[in-house]
Amino acid sequence: MDAVIAEPELTSGTAGGERRLMLSGDWVVAHAEIMEVLAEDVRESQPAPRVTVDLGQLGRLDTVGALVLHRVCDFAATPEGKVEIEGGRPEQRALLSAIVRETEAAKMPPAPRTFFLVDWLALLGAGVARAGFEIVRWFAFLGAIVAAAGNLMLHPGRFRATSFVFHLEHVGFRAVPIIALISFLVGAIVAQQGIFQLRHFGATIFVVDLVGILTLRELGVLLTSIMVAGRSGSAFTAEIGSMKMREEIDALNVMALNPVEVLILPRLLALVVGLTMLSFISEIAALAGGGLVVWVYGGVTPEASLSRLKEAIDLTSFTVGMVKAPFMAIVIGVIAAIEGLEVEGSAESLGMRTTASVVKSIFMVIVLDGIFAVMFAALGL
């Protein structure tokens, strides 16, 4: 059975320049018309420089009632007057405070319009500041990882080998089919496009050089890193973020366990080993795909392709590509861990951080690949 809603009442009294408003009953939407009448009565009365609102006898209060009560306070006081709230339950006072904040925010004038170039420069400056903060945070976290790794070197027994093997299986071995398939297809596509262009010059055989050098130096490790960032980096962010939401990381700190040592390092080492292994598999698969297309589509026999490939590439080409893999794995792992630790207590935050992890990882992988390309070119490699 529904509870009876008491009719709202407002008693007003003035003494010594101070006006006192005493509320009783239920100020709820069901009595909106009565509350409006009471507000109009206060509006027609003489305002006072000081107003006290007594909520001691107030029953129920909802959003509509709080909004009308806020208007009553405005009507009862002068523009420069002061309004004090007495009594009332905590939830009622909190509701009134929220109404006051929203009302005052609505009264604020809109920000003056500025020239679009000023807005663009302000946005650019804010972006640069955020980027600087991200770089500082990245290096600070990398320092924490180095410190934790040094601690493990001094105490090898604390290394979580089981966790490392578990994550290596997920990062490396379970990713072999998809990495090999995509690399095979990409190598075939590159070879097909190369044949289509070079056959006009009678230089179809040089497609083998193109596929071999491009795959070993750039394509294999770059394609693998992008796939690992989307597959494993996002998974690490989601896992660590879920732990953060469930306060499991706080529990590790309470138990005097370093979250970096327990959660981050096994994943990071698994990424380094797994991505290096996958890069090698990706290069082999891309070369196989390119060789198959050169044979079927270009008419170059496997013997001729292998002979040409042996002349086109050397150990330096292979080393230049493989040396990038550990650094790209570190970048992916650090970004994934940072974004996971930044997750707040909502599913929306988890989704946003996971998306940011993938986007930042792919961006940084491409930037790092460009840095290596410039560095190797300067070294003549």
N, C-alpha and C positions, 0 to 999 in steps of 0.2 A: 504494500500500500504506500502510495506517494506521501511524503511528508507535507504538512500544510505550510504554505509560503506566507509568512507574516508581511503585512503591508508596510512599506517603508515610511518612516516618519523623520522629520527634521525639526528640531527645536533650536531657536536662536535667541541669544541674549547678549546685551552689550553693557560693559561696565568699565569705566575709566579708559575709554578709547580702544578697548579690546573687545572683539566680538568672538563669541563662543558658539560653535555649531555642534549640537549633539545629535548623532544619528542613531537610529534604532530600526528594527525590522530587517527585512531581507531586500537588499538592493540588487535585484536581479532583472533579467530581461523581461520576465513575466509582468513586471510592474513598470515597464518603460514609460508609459504615459503618466503615471503618478510621479515618477522621478523627474520627468520633464516639467511638470507643474511646480514641484518643489524648487527646481532650479530656477524657474522663471520668477518665483516669489523672492528668491534671494537676489536675483538680478535687479528687480525693481526696488529693492531696499537700498539704504545708504551704505556704500562700502566703508570699510574701516582700515586704518593703517596696520592693524595687527589682528590676525585671525587664528583661532585655535579650533581644530576639528577633533572632536572626541569620538572615537570609534569603540568605546568601551561597551556600548549596548548594541553594536552592530551585529546582525545575524550573518546571513550569507551575502557574499559579494562576488559578482562575476565581472567579465570584461566590460559589459555595457554599463553596469552600475559604477565601476571604477571610472569610466570615462565621464559619466554624468557628475560624479563626485568631484572629479578634477575641474570640471566647468563650474561647479558650485564654489569651489575655492577661489577660482579666478573672479567670479562675480562678487564674492564677499569682500575681497581685499582691493585696496587701491593699486594702481600700477606699480608703485614703489613699495607696496606693503609686503609683510612677511606672513607666511602661512606655516603653522606648526601642526603636526599630526600627533595625537595622543591615543594611547590604547590600541586596540585592534590586534588580531592574531598576526603572526609573522608572514603567513602566506598572503594576507590581505594587504599588508604594508608593501610586500614585494610586488604585488600586482599594481598597486598605486604607483610605486616607483617606476615600473616598466611603462605605465601609461604616460607618466610625466616625461620620461626620456623620449619616447616616440613622438609625443606631441611637440616637445621643444625642437626635436630634429626636423619635424615637418615645417616648423615656423622659420627655420634658417633659410636665408635667401640662397638661391642657386649660385654656384661659383661663376664668377664673371668669365665670359668667353674670351679666349686669347687667340692670337694668330696661330694658324696650324703649324707653322715651323717651330714655334716655341713649344707647343704640345709634343711635337715629334722629337725635339731635342731633349725635353724632359723625360719622355719615354725611353729614349736611347740611353740617357744617363742612368736611369733606374735599372735598365737592363745590364749596363756595364757594371754597376755596383753589385747587382745580384751575381753576375758572372765572377767578379772578384771574390765575393764571399764564397761562392762554390769552390773556386780554386783553392782558397785558404783552407776551407773545410776538408777538401779532398786530400791536401798534403798533410793536414793534421791527422786525419784518419790513417793515411798511409804510414805516418810515423808511429801511430799506435800499433799498427800491424807489424812493423819492423821490430818494435820493442817486444811484442808478444812472441815473435819468431825467435828473437835473441834469447828470451827466457826459456823457450822450448829447447833451444840448442844447449843451454846450460842444464836443463832437466829433461832429457829425451823421454823418460818414462811417462811424462805427462801428455805426450802426443796422442791424440785420439785416432789411432790407426784404423779402427773399425769404421768410424765416421768417414775417414778419408776414402777407404775402399768403397763404402756405400755410395758416396757422391761421385766417385770416379766411374762407377758403373753407370749411374744415371747420366752424367755429363758425357762420358766417352763412349762406352760400349753400346749403350742403347741409342746413341745418336748416329752410329755408323751407317745404318741403312739409308736414312734421309739425307745425310751429308753426301754419301757416295752417289745416290740417285741424282740429287740436284747438281752436283759437280759434273757428273757424267753428261747430263743434259746441257749444262752451260758450256762445257768443252765442245760438245757437238755443235751447238749453235754458233760459237765463235768460229769453229772450223768451217761451217757452212757459209757464213757470211764472208769469211776470208777468201774461200774458193770463189764465191760469186764475184768478188771484186778483182782478184788477182788473175783469174783465168783470161781476162781481156788482155793481159800483158804476157801471157804464156808462162806465168810464174806460179803455177798451182803448187809446186813442190815447196815453195817458201811458206805455205800455210803451216807446215810442220814447225818451222822456226817460230812463227807467230804464236801458235798454241803452246809450244814448249816453253818459250821464254816468258810469255804472259802468265802462264799457269804457275810456273815455279817461283817467279819473282813477286807476283801481285795477286793473281786471281785466286789461287788455292787458299792462302791464309786469309785473305780479305773476305771471301765468300764464307769460309768456315767461321770466322769471327762474327760476322753479321748473323749467321744462323744460330751460333751459340748464345749471342746476346739476346736474341728473341726467344730462344728455347730455355736455356739454363739460367741466364741472368734474370729474366722475369720470374722464374721459379724461385730463385734464391731471395729475391725481394719479397715475394709473396710469403715465403716461409718465415723469414725473419720478421716481416711486418705482422704476421699472425701471432708470432711469439710476443711481439711488443704489445699487441692489443690484449692478449691474455695475461700480460704481466709476467711472462716466464723469464724475460730478460732481467726484470727487477728481482725475481727470485734467485737468479744466478748471482747477482750482486750481493744479495743478502747472505748467500751461502759462501761468500768470499771466492767465487769463481769468476774469472775474467771472461766476459762474453766474446771478446775478440779471439781469445785463445780457444774457447770451447766451440763457438759457432762459425766464426769467420775463417780462421786459418785452414781447417780441413776442407772447406768449400773452395777456398782460394787455391790451395795446392792441387785439388782435384781439377780445377779449371785449367791450371798451368799444364799439368800432365795431359789431361784430356784434350785440350785444344791443340796442343802440339801434335799429339797422335792423330787427331782428326784432320789436321792440316796436311799431314803426309798422305793420308788416305784420300783426301779431296784432290790432291795433285795427281795421284795415280789414276783416280777415276776420271778426272778431266782429260788427262792425256789419252786414256782409253777411249773416251767418247770422241775426242778430236781425231784420233787415229782411225776409228771406225768410219767416221764421216769422210775423211780424206780418202779412205780406201773405196767406199761405196759410191760417194758422190763425186770425188775428184779423180778416181781411177789410179791412185798411187798405191802400189802394193805395200803390205806391211813391212817387207824387207827394206824397201826403199825408204819408207817413213822412219823406221828405226835407225837406218844408216844416217839419214839426214838429221834426225833428232840428236844422235850422238855427236855430230859435228856442231850443232847449234847451241847445245847447252853444256855446262860443265859444273863442277862442284860449287863454284862461286854462285851460280844462279840458284842452285838448291839451297845453299846456306843463307843467301840474302832473304829468301822467303821464309825459311824455318826460324831464323833468329827473331823474327817479328812476333811469332806466336806467343811466347811467354809474356811479353810486354802487353800484348793485346788482352791476354787472359787476366793479367793483373788489373788492367783498366776496367774490364767488364766486372770482375769480382768486387773491386772497391766501390764502384758506382752502385752495384746491386746491393751491397751491404749498407752503404750510406742511406740509400733511399728506403731500404727496409727499416732501418732504425729511426727514420723520420716519420713513420706511419703513426697516425693518431688513433683514437678509439672509434673509428667508424669504417664501414665497408667502402664508403666513397673515398676516404683518404687512402685506403689500401689500393683501390683501383687506380687512383691518380698517381701514386708513387710507383706502382708497377709499370704504368705507361711511361712515366718520366724515366724510369730506369732503362727501359728498352731504347727510348729515343736518345737519351744521353750516351748510352753505351755505343750505339751505332754511329752517332756523330763523332765521338771521341776515337773510335776505331778508324774511321776514315781520316780524321785529322792526324792520328798517329802514323797511319800508312803514308800520308803525304810527307810528314816529317822524316820518316825513314827513307823515302824516295829521294828527297833533297840531300840527306846526309850521305847516302850511298853514291849519289851522283857526284857529290863533292869529293868523295874518296876514290872515285874512278872505278867503282865496283858495278 
